[in-house]
């Protein structure tokens, strides 16, 4: 009959696992301390994402941009919007039901 082996904190596999976990924790802490989000942590939304959320066409978004209604950032990869700008525009044009 095979005897079951009891693994203790001194077994090599446990020691190595704990060392790896401690190293990962130190690296994660260092990343968190040095992390500086772009645009002061502002979330950027792509043209496609905004069209989907607002349930409008890309053409409608282009019209909103061209009319000055939507502030945007043009990048090599396309158009992006700051989430706070979109929220501000939506609040400005919000009409409460009577």
Biopython code that builds the backbone (N, CA, C, O; Angstrom):
import numpy as np
from Bio.PDB.StructureBuilder import StructureBuilder

atoms = [
    (1, "UNK", "N", (0.844, -1.177, 0.000)),
    (1, "UNK", "CA", (0.000, 0.000, 0.000)),
    (1, "UNK", "C", (0.890, 1.242, 0.000)),
    (1, "UNK", "O", (1.836, 1.342, 0.782)),
    (2, "UNK", "N", (0.568, 2.200, -0.905)),
    (2, "UNK", "CA", (1.364, 3.428, -0.984)),
    (2, "UNK", "C", (1.046, 4.328, 0.194)),
    (2, "UNK", "O", (-0.108, 4.512, 0.582)),
    (3, "UNK", "N", (2.098, 4.873, 0.740)),
    (3, "UNK", "CA", (1.916, 5.834, 1.820)),
    (3, "UNK", "C", (1.702, 7.214, 1.206)),
    (3, "UNK", "O", (2.383, 7.582, 0.249)),
    (4, "UNK", "N", (0.774, 7.966, 1.746)),
    (4, "UNK", "CA", (0.556, 9.327, 1.272)),
    (4, "UNK", "C", (1.629, 10.216, 1.856)),
    (4, "UNK", "O", (1.948, 10.141, 3.043)),
    (5, "UNK", "N", (2.183, 11.064, 0.997)),
    (5, "UNK", "CA", (3.231, 11.965, 1.449)),
    (5, "UNK", "C", (2.589, 13.257, 1.936)),
    (5, "UNK", "O", (1.719, 13.823, 1.274)),
    (6, "UNK", "N", (3.019, 13.699, 3.064)),
    (6, "UNK", "CA", (2.550, 14.966, 3.613)),
    (6, "UNK", "C", (3.537, 16.048, 3.190)),
    (6, "UNK", "O", (4.737, 15.955, 3.445)),
    (7, "UNK", "N", (3.000, 17.072, 2.538)),
    (7, "UNK", "CA", (3.838, 18.181, 2.099)),
    (7, "UNK", "C", (3.823, 19.240, 3.189)),
    (7, "UNK", "O", (2.767, 19.630, 3.688)),
    (8, "UNK", "N", (4.999, 19.690, 3.543)),
    (8, "UNK", "CA", (5.119, 20.715, 4.587)),
    (8, "UNK", "C", (5.684, 21.991, 3.984)),
    (8, "UNK", "O", (6.068, 22.025, 2.814)),
    (9, "UNK", "N", (5.727, 23.020, 4.782)),
    (9, "UNK", "CA", (6.248, 24.309, 4.308)),
    (9, "UNK", "C", (7.735, 24.257, 3.991)),
    (9, "UNK", "O", (8.263, 25.173, 3.361)),
    (10, "UNK", "N", (8.412, 23.210, 4.414)),
    (10, "UNK", "CA", (9.841, 23.076, 4.151)),
    (10, "UNK", "C", (10.144, 22.295, 2.873)),
    (10, "UNK", "O", (11.301, 22.212, 2.461)),
    (11, "UNK", "N", (9.120, 21.724, 2.245)),
    (11, "UNK", "CA", (9.341, 20.991, 0.999)),
    (11, "UNK", "C", (9.733, 21.969, -0.105)),
    (11, "UNK", "O", (9.276, 23.111, -0.146)),
    (12, "UNK", "N", (10.590, 21.487, -0.994)),
    (12, "UNK", "CA", (11.146, 22.343, -2.042)),
    (12, "UNK", "C", (10.070, 23.015, -2.891)),
    (12, "UNK", "O", (10.192, 24.197, -3.213)),
    (13, "UNK", "N", (9.043, 22.299, -3.250)),
    (13, "UNK", "CA", (7.999, 22.870, -4.113)),
    (13, "UNK", "C", (7.269, 24.018, -3.411)),
    (13, "UNK", "O", (6.919, 25.011, -4.048)),
    (14, "UNK", "N", (7.045, 23.889, -2.131)),
    (14, "UNK", "CA", (6.370, 24.936, -1.361)),
    (14, "UNK", "C", (7.293, 26.143, -1.201)),
    (14, "UNK", "O", (6.864, 27.283, -1.378)),
    (15, "UNK", "N", (8.545, 25.896, -0.871)),
    (15, "UNK", "CA", (9.519, 26.975, -0.697)),
    (15, "UNK", "C", (9.642, 27.770, -2.000)),
    (15, "UNK", "O", (9.605, 29.000, -1.984)),
    (16, "UNK", "N", (9.789, 27.070, -3.123)),
    (16, "UNK", "CA", (9.923, 27.750, -4.420)),
    (16, "UNK", "C", (8.664, 28.525, -4.791)),
    (16, "UNK", "O", (8.749, 29.635, -5.317)),
    (17, "UNK", "N", (7.515, 27.955, -4.522)),
    (17, "UNK", "CA", (6.258, 28.632, -4.817)),
    (17, "UNK", "C", (6.127, 29.911, -4.001)),
    (17, "UNK", "O", (5.742, 30.951, -4.535)),
    (18, "UNK", "N", (6.441, 29.842, -2.724)),
    (18, "UNK", "CA", (6.364, 31.026, -1.865)),
    (18, "UNK", "C", (7.352, 32.108, -2.309)),
    (18, "UNK", "O", (7.017, 33.292, -2.303)),
    (19, "UNK", "N", (8.560, 31.708, -2.691)),
    (19, "UNK", "CA", (9.542, 32.668, -3.179)),
    (19, "UNK", "C", (9.045, 33.361, -4.449)),
    (19, "UNK", "O", (9.190, 34.575, -4.596)),
    (20, "UNK", "N", (8.467, 32.598, -5.352)),
    (20, "UNK", "CA", (7.934, 33.151, -6.594)),
    (20, "UNK", "C", (6.786, 34.122, -6.312)),
    (20, "UNK", "O", (6.696, 35.181, -6.932)),
    (21, "UNK", "N", (5.923, 33.760, -5.387)),
    (21, "UNK", "CA", (4.799, 34.623, -5.020)),
    (21, "UNK", "C", (5.287, 35.923, -4.386)),
    (21, "UNK", "O", (4.755, 36.994, -4.680)),
    (22, "UNK", "N", (6.283, 35.837, -3.530)),
    (22, "UNK", "CA", (6.820, 37.047, -2.890)),
    (22, "UNK", "C", (7.472, 37.968, -3.921)),
    (22, "UNK", "O", (7.333, 39.189, -3.852)),
    (23, "UNK", "N", (8.189, 37.366, -4.883)),
    (23, "UNK", "CA", (8.818, 38.155, -5.939)),
    (23, "UNK", "C", (7.751, 38.857, -6.782)),
    (23, "UNK", "O", (7.893, 40.038, -7.102)),
    (24, "UNK", "N", (6.692, 38.141, -7.139)),
    (24, "UNK", "CA", (5.605, 38.721, -7.925)),
    (24, "UNK", "C", (4.928, 39.853, -7.159)),
    (24, "UNK", "O", (4.565, 40.872, -7.748)),
    (25, "UNK", "N", (4.759, 39.682, -5.869)),
    (25, "UNK", "CA", (4.138, 40.714, -5.039)),
    (25, "UNK", "C", (4.996, 41.987, -5.020)),
    (25, "UNK", "O", (4.471, 43.097, -5.114)),
    (26, "UNK", "N", (6.322, 41.816, -4.898)),
    (26, "UNK", "CA", (7.231, 42.974, -4.910)),
    (26, "UNK", "C", (7.173, 43.688, -6.250)),
    (26, "UNK", "O", (7.148, 44.918, -6.298)),
    (27, "UNK", "N", (7.150, 42.924, -7.343)),
    (27, "UNK", "CA", (7.091, 43.527, -8.673)),
    (27, "UNK", "C", (5.769, 44.271, -8.879)),
    (27, "UNK", "O", (5.754, 45.367, -9.440)),
    (28, "UNK", "N", (4.675, 43.686, -8.434)),
    (28, "UNK", "CA", (3.367, 44.333, -8.574)),
    (28, "UNK", "C", (3.322, 45.619, -7.756)),
    (28, "UNK", "O", (2.790, 46.629, -8.215)),
    (29, "UNK", "N", (3.873, 45.586, -6.557)),
    (29, "UNK", "CA", (3.907, 46.789, -5.719)),
    (29, "UNK", "C", (4.739, 47.882, -6.369)),
    (29, "UNK", "O", (4.353, 49.051, -6.348)),
    (30, "UNK", "N", (5.871, 47.513, -6.945)),
    (30, "UNK", "CA", (6.724, 48.500, -7.617)),
    (30, "UNK", "C", (6.000, 49.110, -8.809)),
    (30, "UNK", "O", (6.094, 50.315, -9.043)),
    (31, "UNK", "N", (5.280, 48.288, -9.561)),
    (31, "UNK", "CA", (4.514, 48.807, -10.693)),
    (31, "UNK", "C", (3.426, 49.770, -10.241)),
    (31, "UNK", "O", (3.226, 50.816, -10.858)),
    (32, "UNK", "N", (2.733, 49.427, -9.184)),
    (32, "UNK", "CA", (1.660, 50.279, -8.685)),
    (32, "UNK", "C", (2.200, 51.622, -8.201)),
    (32, "UNK", "O", (1.558, 52.654, -8.396)),
    (33, "UNK", "N", (3.366, 51.616, -7.574)),
    (33, "UNK", "CA", (3.946, 52.856, -7.066)),
    (33, "UNK", "C", (4.426, 53.759, -8.193)),
    (33, "UNK", "O", (4.359, 54.983, -8.074)),
    (34, "UNK", "N", (4.907, 53.178, -9.278)),
    (34, "UNK", "CA", (5.466, 53.981, -10.362)),
    (34, "UNK", "C", (4.464, 54.252, -11.481)),
    (34, "UNK", "O", (4.776, 54.985, -12.420)),
    (35, "UNK", "N", (3.273, 53.676, -11.399)),
    (35, "UNK", "CA", (2.279, 53.812, -12.462)),
    (35, "UNK", "C", (1.742, 55.234, -12.527)),
    (35, "UNK", "O", (1.276, 55.778, -11.526)),
    (36, "UNK", "N", (1.808, 55.824, -13.695)),
    (36, "UNK", "CA", (1.248, 57.148, -13.924)),
    (36, "UNK", "C", (0.355, 57.063, -15.153)),
    (36, "UNK", "O", (0.852, 57.005, -16.278)),
    (37, "UNK", "N", (-0.966, 57.054, -14.947)),
    (37, "UNK", "CA", (-1.877, 56.912, -16.084)),
    (37, "UNK", "C", (-1.819, 58.129, -16.997)),
    (37, "UNK", "O", (-1.648, 59.257, -16.536)),
    (38, "UNK", "N", (-1.962, 57.887, -18.304)),
    (38, "UNK", "CA", (-1.967, 58.999, -19.245)),
    (38, "UNK", "C", (-3.253, 59.795, -19.095)),
    (38, "UNK", "O", (-4.265, 59.267, -18.635)),
    (39, "UNK", "N", (-3.216, 61.033, -19.472)),
    (39, "UNK", "CA", (-4.364, 61.931, -19.377)),
    (39, "UNK", "C", (-4.948, 61.961, -17.966)),
    (39, "UNK", "O", (-6.165, 62.016, -17.792)),
    (40, "UNK", "N", (-4.066, 61.924, -16.954)),
    (40, "UNK", "CA", (-4.493, 61.965, -15.547)),
    (40, "UNK", "C", (-5.494, 60.873, -15.204)),
    (40, "UNK", "O", (-6.422, 61.093, -14.426)),
    (41, "UNK", "N", (-5.302, 59.706, -15.781)),
    (41, "UNK", "CA", (-6.172, 58.572, -15.480)),
    (41, "UNK", "C", (-7.470, 58.581, -16.268)),
    (41, "UNK", "O", (-8.353, 57.757, -16.029)),
    (42, "UNK", "N", (-7.587, 59.491, -17.185)),
    (42, "UNK", "CA", (-8.799, 59.605, -17.993)),
    (42, "UNK", "C", (-8.941, 58.393, -18.906)),
    (42, "UNK", "O", (-7.974, 57.963, -19.534)),
    (43, "UNK", "N", (-10.134, 57.855, -18.975)),
    (43, "UNK", "CA", (-10.410, 56.738, -19.873)),
    (43, "UNK", "C", (-10.714, 57.282, -21.259)),
    (43, "UNK", "O", (-11.510, 58.208, -21.413)),
    (44, "UNK", "N", (-10.076, 56.700, -22.263)),
    (44, "UNK", "CA", (-10.319, 57.101, -23.644)),
    (44, "UNK", "C", (-11.236, 56.085, -24.320)),
    (44, "UNK", "O", (-11.089, 54.878, -24.129)),
    (45, "UNK", "N", (-12.167, 56.579, -25.098)),
    (45, "UNK", "CA", (-13.157, 55.741, -25.764)),
    (45, "UNK", "C", (-12.959, 55.871, -27.268)),
    (45, "UNK", "O", (-12.841, 56.982, -27.784)),
    (46, "UNK", "N", (-12.922, 54.763, -27.962)),
    (46, "UNK", "CA", (-12.745, 54.807, -29.413)),
    (46, "UNK", "C", (-14.038, 55.247, -30.094)),
    (46, "UNK", "O", (-15.114, 55.236, -29.496)),
    (47, "UNK", "N", (-13.905, 55.630, -31.342)),
    (47, "UNK", "CA", (-15.049, 56.035, -32.148)),
    (47, "UNK", "C", (-16.085, 54.910, -32.215)),
    (47, "UNK", "O", (-17.281, 55.144, -32.047)),
    (48, "UNK", "N", (-15.611, 53.691, -32.461)),
    (48, "UNK", "CA", (-16.515, 52.547, -32.551)),
    (48, "UNK", "C", (-17.221, 52.247, -31.243)),
    (48, "UNK", "O", (-18.415, 51.947, -31.227)),
    (49, "UNK", "N", (-16.473, 52.330, -30.132)),
    (49, "UNK", "CA", (-17.085, 52.080, -28.817)),
    (49, "UNK", "C", (-18.169, 53.107, -28.521)),
    (49, "UNK", "O", (-19.248, 52.761, -28.041)),
    (50, "UNK", "N", (-17.875, 54.379, -28.812)),
    (50, "UNK", "CA", (-18.857, 55.424, -28.524)),
    (50, "UNK", "C", (-20.098, 55.269, -29.396)),
    (50, "UNK", "O", (-21.219, 55.448, -28.921)),
    (51, "UNK", "N", (-19.904, 54.941, -30.654)),
    (51, "UNK", "CA", (-21.048, 54.732, -31.550)),
    (51, "UNK", "C", (-21.938, 53.606, -31.024)),
    (51, "UNK", "O", (-23.164, 53.702, -31.070)),
    (52, "UNK", "N", (-21.319, 52.552, -30.531)),
    (52, "UNK", "CA", (-22.084, 51.421, -29.996)),
    (52, "UNK", "C", (-22.845, 51.821, -28.734)),
    (52, "UNK", "O", (-24.032, 51.524, -28.599)),
    (53, "UNK", "N", (-22.163, 52.493, -27.815)),
    (53, "UNK", "CA", (-22.797, 52.882, -26.544)),
    (53, "UNK", "C", (-23.949, 53.859, -26.772)),
    (53, "UNK", "O", (-25.012, 53.725, -26.166)),
    (54, "UNK", "N", (-23.731, 54.846, -27.650)),
    (54, "UNK", "CA", (-24.771, 55.844, -27.904)),
    (54, "UNK", "C", (-25.816, 55.368, -28.909)),
    (54, "UNK", "O", (-26.846, 56.013, -29.106)),
    (55, "UNK", "N", (-25.533, 54.220, -29.546)),
    (55, "UNK", "CA", (-26.429, 53.658, -30.565)),
    (55, "UNK", "C", (-26.666, 54.642, -31.705)),
    (55, "UNK", "O", (-27.792, 54.898, -32.132)),
    (56, "UNK", "N", (-25.537, 55.182, -32.173)),
    (56, "UNK", "CA", (-25.577, 56.066, -33.334)),
    (56, "UNK", "C", (-24.552, 55.557, -34.346)),
    (56, "UNK", "O", (-23.708, 54.722, -34.022)),
    (57, "UNK", "N", (-24.633, 56.058, -35.548)),
    (57, "UNK", "CA", (-23.688, 55.644, -36.588)),
    (57, "UNK", "C", (-22.385, 56.423, -36.468)),
    (57, "UNK", "O", (-22.321, 57.458, -35.805)),
    (58, "UNK", "N", (-21.357, 55.909, -37.115)),
    (58, "UNK", "CA", (-20.083, 56.629, -37.176)),
    (58, "UNK", "C", (-20.268, 57.957, -37.899)),
    (58, "UNK", "O", (-19.610, 58.948, -37.580)),
    (59, "UNK", "N", (-21.157, 57.967, -38.861)),
    (59, "UNK", "CA", (-21.459, 59.208, -39.591)),
    (59, "UNK", "C", (-22.040, 60.260, -38.640)),
    (59, "UNK", "O", (-21.680, 61.434, -38.723)),
    (60, "UNK", "N", (-22.931, 59.847, -37.745)),
    (60, "UNK", "CA", (-23.517, 60.781, -36.780)),
    (60, "UNK", "C", (-22.427, 61.345, -35.874)),
    (60, "UNK", "O", (-22.420, 62.542, -35.585)),
    (61, "UNK", "N", (-21.511, 60.496, -35.427)),
    (61, "UNK", "CA", (-20.411, 60.986, -34.582)),
    (61, "UNK", "C", (-19.561, 61.994, -35.347)),
    (61, "UNK", "O", (-19.147, 63.009, -34.787)),
    (62, "UNK", "N", (-19.302, 61.722, -36.616)),
    (62, "UNK", "CA", (-18.517, 62.654, -37.427)),
    (62, "UNK", "C", (-19.239, 63.997, -37.526)),
    (62, "UNK", "O", (-18.606, 65.049, -37.444)),
    (63, "UNK", "N", (-20.550, 63.964, -37.702)),
    (63, "UNK", "CA", (-21.336, 65.207, -37.754)),
    (63, "UNK", "C", (-21.254, 65.955, -36.429)),
    (63, "UNK", "O", (-21.121, 67.179, -36.414)),
    (64, "UNK", "N", (-21.335, 65.219, -35.305)),
    (64, "UNK", "CA", (-21.234, 65.847, -33.987)),
    (64, "UNK", "C", (-19.862, 66.496, -33.800)),
    (64, "UNK", "O", (-19.754, 67.589, -33.245)),
    (65, "UNK", "N", (-18.820, 65.814, -34.267)),
    (65, "UNK", "CA", (-17.463, 66.374, -34.170)),
    (65, "UNK", "C", (-17.336, 67.625, -35.030)),
    (65, "UNK", "O", (-16.830, 68.652, -34.577)),
    (66, "UNK", "N", (-17.801, 67.532, -36.274)),
    (66, "UNK", "CA", (-17.679, 68.651, -37.214)),
    (66, "UNK", "C", (-18.463, 69.877, -36.761)),
    (66, "UNK", "O", (-18.073, 71.009, -37.048)),
    (67, "UNK", "N", (-19.566, 69.652, -36.053)),
    (67, "UNK", "CA", (-20.376, 70.775, -35.565)),
    (67, "UNK", "C", (-19.824, 71.351, -34.261)),
    (67, "UNK", "O", (-20.311, 72.368, -33.768)),
    (68, "UNK", "N", (-18.805, 70.694, -33.707)),
    (68, "UNK", "CA", (-18.224, 71.182, -32.458)),
    (68, "UNK", "C", (-18.919, 70.653, -31.216)),
    (68, "UNK", "O", (-18.570, 71.041, -30.101)),
    (69, "UNK", "N", (-19.893, 69.779, -31.389)),
    (69, "UNK", "CA", (-20.624, 69.235, -30.243)),
    (69, "UNK", "C", (-19.758, 68.300, -29.411)),
    (69, "UNK", "O", (-19.805, 68.339, -28.181)),
    (70, "UNK", "N", (-18.969, 67.459, -30.073)),
    (70, "UNK", "CA", (-18.142, 66.481, -29.367)),
    (70, "UNK", "C", (-16.660, 66.836, -29.459)),
    (70, "UNK", "O", (-16.105, 66.885, -30.557)),
    (71, "UNK", "N", (-16.017, 67.082, -28.324)),
    (71, "UNK", "CA", (-14.564, 67.238, -28.350)),
    (71, "UNK", "C", (-13.922, 65.870, -28.590)),
    (71, "UNK", "O", (-14.454, 64.851, -28.148)),
    (72, "UNK", "N", (-12.798, 65.841, -29.278)),
    (72, "UNK", "CA", (-12.166, 64.568, -29.621)),
    (72, "UNK", "C", (-10.668, 64.747, -29.771)),
    (72, "UNK", "O", (-10.152, 65.864, -29.809)),
    (73, "UNK", "N", (-9.990, 63.621, -29.854)),
    (73, "UNK", "CA", (-8.551, 63.588, -30.076)),
    (73, "UNK", "C", (-8.323, 62.754, -31.326)),
    (73, "UNK", "O", (-8.766, 61.609, -31.415)),
    (74, "UNK", "N", (-7.618, 63.348, -32.298)),
    (74, "UNK", "CA", (-7.303, 62.611, -33.515)),
    (74, "UNK", "C", (-5.917, 62.000, -33.328)),
    (74, "UNK", "O", (-4.945, 62.702, -33.050)),
    (75, "UNK", "N", (-5.847, 60.702, -33.482)),
    (75, "UNK", "CA", (-4.587, 59.984, -33.365)),
    (75, "UNK", "C", (-4.361, 59.226, -34.659)),
    (75, "UNK", "O", (-5.266, 59.094, -35.483)),
    (76, "UNK", "N", (-3.149, 58.730, -34.830)),
    (76, "UNK", "CA", (-2.824, 57.990, -36.050)),
    (76, "UNK", "C", (-3.787, 56.815, -36.255)),
    (76, "UNK", "O", (-4.175, 56.515, -37.384)),
    (77, "UNK", "N", (-4.163, 56.163, -35.170)),
    (77, "UNK", "CA", (-5.041, 55.005, -35.256)),
    (77, "UNK", "C", (-6.509, 55.348, -35.388)),
    (77, "UNK", "O", (-7.328, 54.448, -35.575)),
    (78, "UNK", "N", (-6.870, 56.612, -35.297)),
    (78, "UNK", "CA", (-8.270, 57.003, -35.425)),
    (78, "UNK", "C", (-8.646, 58.086, -34.429)),
    (78, "UNK", "O", (-7.797, 58.839, -33.954)),
    (79, "UNK", "N", (-9.914, 58.149, -34.129)),
    (79, "UNK", "CA", (-10.481, 59.161, -33.242)),
    (79, "UNK", "C", (-10.750, 58.532, -31.882)),
    (79, "UNK", "O", (-11.240, 57.406, -31.801)),
    (80, "UNK", "N", (-10.428, 59.261, -30.810)),
    (80, "UNK", "CA", (-10.779, 58.840, -29.455)),
    (80, "UNK", "C", (-11.403, 60.022, -28.730)),
    (80, "UNK", "O", (-11.200, 61.178, -29.101)),
    (81, "UNK", "N", (-12.157, 59.710, -27.699)),
    (81, "UNK", "CA", (-12.863, 60.711, -26.911)),
    (81, "UNK", "C", (-12.518, 60.509, -25.444)),
    (81, "UNK", "O", (-12.362, 59.377, -24.987)),
    (82, "UNK", "N", (-12.400, 61.609, -24.708)),
    (82, "UNK", "CA", (-12.218, 61.489, -23.260)),
    (82, "UNK", "C", (-13.594, 61.222, -22.643)),
    (82, "UNK", "O", (-14.576, 61.896, -22.954)),
    (83, "UNK", "N", (-13.634, 60.235, -21.773)),
    (83, "UNK", "CA", (-14.902, 59.847, -21.150)),
    (83, "UNK", "C", (-15.563, 61.032, -20.449)),
    (83, "UNK", "O", (-16.781, 61.193, -20.530)),
    (84, "UNK", "N", (-14.782, 61.856, -19.766)),
    (84, "UNK", "CA", (-15.350, 62.994, -19.032)),
    (84, "UNK", "C", (-15.982, 64.007, -19.993)),
    (84, "UNK", "O", (-16.993, 64.625, -19.660)),
    (85, "UNK", "N", (-15.392, 64.182, -21.185)),
    (85, "UNK", "CA", (-15.983, 65.095, -22.169)),
    (85, "UNK", "C", (-17.337, 64.583, -22.632)),
    (85, "UNK", "O", (-18.284, 65.356, -22.775)),
    (86, "UNK", "N", (-17.428, 63.283, -22.864)),
    (86, "UNK", "CA", (-18.701, 62.694, -23.316)),
    (86, "UNK", "C", (-19.755, 62.848, -22.226)),
    (86, "UNK", "O", (-20.898, 63.209, -22.508)),
    (87, "UNK", "N", (-19.370, 62.573, -20.982)),
    (87, "UNK", "CA", (-20.315, 62.714, -19.866)),
    (87, "UNK", "C", (-20.801, 64.156, -19.746)),
    (87, "UNK", "O", (-21.983, 64.400, -19.506)),
    (88, "UNK", "N", (-19.888, 65.106, -19.912)),
    (88, "UNK", "CA", (-20.239, 66.523, -19.820)),
    (88, "UNK", "C", (-21.240, 66.912, -20.922)),
    (88, "UNK", "O", (-22.210, 67.619, -20.647)),
    (89, "UNK", "N", (-21.016, 66.463, -22.147)),
    (89, "UNK", "CA", (-21.928, 66.763, -23.257)),
    (89, "UNK", "C", (-23.294, 66.144, -22.997)),
    (89, "UNK", "O", (-24.320, 66.787, -23.220)),
    (90, "UNK", "N", (-23.315, 64.908, -22.532)),
    (90, "UNK", "CA", (-24.596, 64.245, -22.263)),
    (90, "UNK", "C", (-25.357, 64.958, -21.150)),
    (90, "UNK", "O", (-26.573, 65.124, -21.242)),
    (91, "UNK", "N", (-24.661, 65.377, -20.106)),
    (91, "UNK", "CA", (-25.330, 66.106, -19.012)),
    (91, "UNK", "C", (-25.866, 67.449, -19.492)),
    (91, "UNK", "O", (-26.962, 67.859, -19.112)),
    (92, "UNK", "N", (-25.094, 68.127, -20.325)),
    (92, "UNK", "CA", (-25.502, 69.436, -20.837)),
    (92, "UNK", "C", (-26.782, 69.326, -21.657)),
    (92, "UNK", "O", (-27.623, 70.224, -21.616)),
    (93, "UNK", "N", (-26.935, 68.245, -22.393)),
    (93, "UNK", "CA", (-28.075, 68.081, -23.288)),
    (93, "UNK", "C", (-29.158, 67.170, -22.709)),
    (93, "UNK", "O", (-30.070, 66.750, -23.420)),
    (94, "UNK", "N", (-29.051, 66.871, -21.429)),
    (94, "UNK", "CA", (-30.038, 66.004, -20.765)),
    (94, "UNK", "C", (-31.335, 66.785, -20.527)),
    (94, "UNK", "O", (-31.316, 67.905, -20.016)),
    (95, "UNK", "N", (-32.444, 66.179, -20.901)),
    (95, "UNK", "CA", (-33.761, 66.782, -20.655)),
    (95, "UNK", "C", (-34.563, 65.815, -19.800)),
    (95, "UNK", "O", (-34.876, 64.704, -20.228)),
    (96, "UNK", "N", (-34.884, 66.237, -18.614)),
    (96, "UNK", "CA", (-35.628, 65.389, -17.684)),
    (96, "UNK", "C", (-37.077, 65.276, -18.168)),
    (96, "UNK", "O", (-37.673, 66.259, -18.606)),
    (97, "UNK", "N", (-37.625, 64.078, -18.082)),
    (97, "UNK", "CA", (-39.014, 63.880, -18.494)),
    (97, "UNK", "C", (-39.945, 64.558, -17.499)),
    (97, "UNK", "O", (-39.636, 64.680, -16.314)),
    (98, "UNK", "N", (-41.074, 64.989, -18.001)),
    (98, "UNK", "CA", (-42.023, 65.742, -17.168)),
    (98, "UNK", "C", (-42.973, 64.819, -16.487)),
    (98, "UNK", "O", (-43.845, 65.268, -15.744)),
]
sb = StructureBuilder()
sb.init_structure("model")
sb.init_model(0)
sb.init_chain("A")
sb.init_seg("    ")
for serial, (resi, resn, name, xyz) in enumerate(atoms, 1):
    if name == "N":
        sb.init_residue(resn, " ", resi, " ")
    sb.init_atom(name, np.array(xyz, "f"), 0.0, 1.0, " ", f" {name:<3s}", serial, name[0])
structure = sb.get_structure()
